[in-house]
Amino acid sequence: MTEIAVVGFAHAPHVRETSGTTNGVEMLTPCFHQLYDQLGITKSDIGFWCSGSSDYLAGRAFSFISAIDAIGAVPPINESHVEMDAAWALYEAWVKLLTGEVETALVYGFGKSSAGTLRETLSLQLDPYTVAPLGLDSVSLAGMQARLGLESGKWTAEQMAEIAVRSLGAAQQDPHAQVSGAYTVDELLATDYIADPLRRHDIAPVTDGAAAIVLATGDRARELCERPAWITGIDHRIDTPQFGARDLTVSPSTAASAKALTGGDTGGIDVAELHAPFTHQEIILKEAIGLGDSVSINPSGGPLTGNPMFAGGLERIGYAARAIMNGDAGKSLAHATGGAVLQQNLVAVMEGRN
């Protein structure tokens, strides 16, 4: 099987609102040039490009076409796009590399979440006939999910706050983080509700941003990076969009993907970057994957400190890969989610090799 690795990762600063248009060019161009400089390559060295974004978020059709201006018109490129988080674009690029047609791929995602009311925009992902007419927004749905877990005793408000304390504290080391700080559980639990039982710290902030990753195969990866993050497995599954037909306090699709990659043995994983936009969802994902307490979860701060739509999942892969490339981890796991209340889930496992 073709060896494929992450060899470069860059992302735009996490901010509440960027100036400029919604086409992503202003956010993407610096990311691309950072990767070019970091790897010593040019646009011509990239064999395949794949992006993830959403026309609903941008407010116009084929918005990803405008973003291609960040790449440039000449020479022509081999390009594709997914209307999802760019983690799924990375999956497509991974498959493209497996075919042997190209040796390198650049994957990117972007989203200007501040252009509208995000929690309402995301409700457009719901089933248009049976769920969307209920008028539920993404935060209210997550609140229902959190309440189910609280009432069933699967987690507590204190456990949710502990996750926020850890995430916000870790983000103090990241100059790109949108929110960070040193807090106590009692301080967070004294704040007001946004959507009972969710408080501000339980919810990922509205974030504008972009991210990009370079993949390469075999010897080309070794040429570009001293310690590539080799992808040993990647899998994605989906749960039913009918919320009444599944237990919202568990994530069967995540569990199935993780088991397919690890066989149920996660003992060798040092770092896990989980795409949990709400504190209680980290608890669901940790259980679904089977992560032990020795695993460092979201040392980057995770999506609770900055969650650019349609790039946040790709960032989890990027941060998990960076931990390997920097020598901070021997094996890492990344998770990305799409849709409401963890409906669609992707899991990737990476490792470093001497």
N, C-alpha and C positions, 0 to 999 in steps of 0.2 A: 504493500500500500504506500502511496506517495506520502512522504513526510511534509507536513505543512506547519509553519510556525508564525506566531506574531513577532514581528521584528521592530515595529515602531508604533507609538501611540501619542496622540496629541489631542487636546481639547481646548475650546474657548473658555474664557472666564465665565463662571456661573453668576449671572446677574438677573435682577428682577425685570429689567427692561432695557433693551438696546435701542439705539437710534437707527435710522435707516429703514429699509424695506423688509418684507417678510421672505425674500428669496434666499436668504442664508449666505449670500456671497461674502458680505462683510465679515461674517464669523468664520467661514470656511477657509478663505484665502490664507490667513495667518497660520491655520492648522496645517494646510498643505505645505507651506514654505518651511514650517518648523520641521516637518518630516523630511522634506528634501535635504535640508541642512544637516539634520541629525544622521541621516543614512548616506549622505553623499550621492544622491540620485537626482534625476530630473523627471519631468512628466513623461518623457519618452521611455523611461525605464519601467513604467507601469504597464503591465499587459492587460489588465482588466479593472474596470471601475464599477462599483456598485453602491447605491445610496438608499437610504431610508428616510422618509418624510411623510407628511400628510397634507393633502389639498384642503381638508377641512380646517386644519390649523392655520394654513396660509390664507384661506379664504378665496382661493381661485383654482381653476383647473390646471393640471400639468405644471404645478409650481416647481417641481424638481427640474424641469427643463431650464428655468431661469438660473437655478443654482449651478448648472454646468458652466456658466460664465466664470466661476471660480477656477475651473480647470483650464479653460482657454480653447479656442476653436481650432488651432493648428499646433501639432498634427492631429488628425482625427483620432478618436478613441473608441475602444470596445467597451460599451457601457450598458448597465442595466439598473433597475430600480425596484424597490418593494414599498408598498404603501403600509409600512409598519416600522417599528423601531429598527434601527440599522443593525441590531444584533442579528436579525433575520437576513439582512443584506450580507452580513459576514458569512452566514450559513451558505447563501447562494455562491459567494465568492469561493468558499472552501470547496464546494462541489465543482466549481469551474476549474480550480487548481487540481483537483483529483483527476480530471480528464486528461491532464497533461498538455492542454492547449497553450497554457501560459505558465510562467514561473513566478509572477508577482501579481498582486492585486491591491488596490487601495479602496477601502470601505469607509464610507462617511455617512453621517446623519446630522440632521439639523432641525430646529424648531423654534419659532418665536411665540412662545406660549402667552406672552403678555398682549398679543394683538387682539384678543377677545377675552371672554370669561371662560377660563379653561374648564372649570368643573361642568359647565353647560356644554361646551364644545365636545368634550369627551363622551357626553351622553349620546352623541350621534353614532357611536359604535354599537349601541344596544340594538337588539332585535326591533326593527321598525314597526312590527305588528303587535307583538305581545308585551314588550317591556318598555320601549321608549314612550308610549302613550301614558305611562304611569307618572312621567315627569320627574324621574329620579336622576340626580346628578351624581358624578363620580365620588364626591366626598360623602354624600348621604348614603350611597350604597356601601362604601367602606365602613361607615358608621354602623350600619346594620350588621355587617360582618363582625366588627369589633364587639358589638353588643351580644351577638350569639356566642362568641367565645367567652365573654365575661360571665354571662348567665349560666353557661355550661361548666364553668370552672376551669376552662382550658388555659386561661391566663388572667392576670389581674392588671388593674390600672397602674400599680407599682411596677410590674414587669415591663409594661409599655413605656413608662417614664424612664426606667433604667436603660432601655435601648436608646432613647433620645439623649440621655446624659452621655452615654458612651460615644454615640455618633457625633454629637456637637463638640465634645471634647477632642475627639480625634481630628476633626476638621480644623482645629486651631493651627495645625501644622501645614495646612494647605492654603496658599495665598489665593487660589482660584475659588475657594469655597464661598458660597453665597451667604450662609449663616453658620455660625460657630459660637462657642463660648463654654465657660465652665459653670455648670449648674448642679443643683442637687435635686433629688427626686421630690422632696417636699416643695421646693420652689416651683417646679413644673406642675405639680398637682394642685397648686394654689391658683393657677391661671384659669381663665374662663374657657368654657366649651365653645368650639366652632360648630360642630355637629355632634351632639351628645351620642356617645361618650368620647369623642375625639376632641382633643385640645390642639392648640397651634403646634406644639412640639410633636404631635402624633402624625402630622401631615407634611409631606414634602412640599417645599415652597414652589411657587410659580417661577419657572426659570427659563430664560432665553439662553440658547447655547448650541454648540456643535461639537462633534468629535470625529476623529479619523484614525484608522488603523491600517498599517501595511502588513500584508501577509506575503510569505515567500516559501518556496519549496526547497527541500534538500540543501544542496551545496550553495545555492543562491542565498538561502537564509543565513547560512554560516558566514558567507562573505559580508552580509549586511549588518550582522549583529553578533557580538562576542558571545552572548548567552541567549539564544532565541527561546521563546516560550512555545514549545512544541505542543500542538493540539493533539491529544491522544484520543479524544472523542467529543462529539457534539451531537445533541439530539433535541428535538422539540416536539411537544404534544399540545393538545387543546382539550379543554373541558367544555361541557355544554353551556351555551349562552342563556339557557333557561335556568335562572337562579333557584327556582323552587324545586328543580330536579337534582340538585346536588347539595352536599353539605359544605357550606361556605367556610367552615373552620378547618378544612383540610384541603390539600392540593394534589389530587390524584395524578394529574398530568406531570407535575414536577417530580413526584415520587417515581413515576414510571420512567421518565427520562434519566433521572439520577441512577436508578437501579440498572438501566441499560448500559450506563457508562462505568459504574463502579462495582456492579454486582452486589451492592449492599455494603461494601467495605470502603468506608471513607477515612480509615485510620491514617493514611499517609498524607492527607490534605493539610497543608499548613495555613493557607489563607483562602477565605471564601468571600467573594463580593456578590451580595444578594440584592437584586433589584426590588426592594420592598418600599414602595412610596408611602406606606403607613406603618407605624411601629409594630402593630400586632401582626402584620403580614410577615415580618422577619421571623416571628415565632412559628408561624405556619410553615414557612419555607425551611427553616432549620430542622423541623421535625420531618418534613417530607423527604428531605435529602439525607437525613440521618447524621447530621453533623454533631460531633461531640464538643464538650466545653473547651477542649484544648485548641480548637480551630479559631484563628483570629478572624472575626467576621467584620467586614466593612472597615478595615483600618483606614481607608480613604475618607471615612465619614459617611459614605453611602448616599443614597438619594435623598435622605432627610436633610442633607446640607446643600443640596443642589440637584435638581432633576430635570434637565432639559428634555422636553418631549421628543421622542423619536431618535434621541441620541443617548439617553440615560442607560439603556440596556447595553449599548455598545461600550459605554464608559466602564461598565462593570467588567466586561471582558478585557478592556484596556488596562484597568487597574490591577486585575488579577494577573495579567501577563507582565505588567511592569514589576510586580513583586518578584517574579522569577527572573526577569532580565536584570534587575538590580541585585540579585542574589539574596533577597530577603525571604524567599520561599523556594522549596524544591518542587512542590506540587501545589497547584491552586485550582480552585473551582469558581466559575462565574455563572450567574443566573440572570436572565432577562425576562421581563413579562410584558404582555400587551393585553389590551381589553380591560374590562371592568373586573374588579375583585379577583385578580390572578386567573383570568380565563385562559390565556395562552402563555406557555412557559417554555423557555429554552435553557438548557444546561450545557456548559462546556467545561472540559477538564484539560488542564495544561501542565506540563512539567519541564524542568530543566535537565539537561544532560551534560555530563562532563566530556 
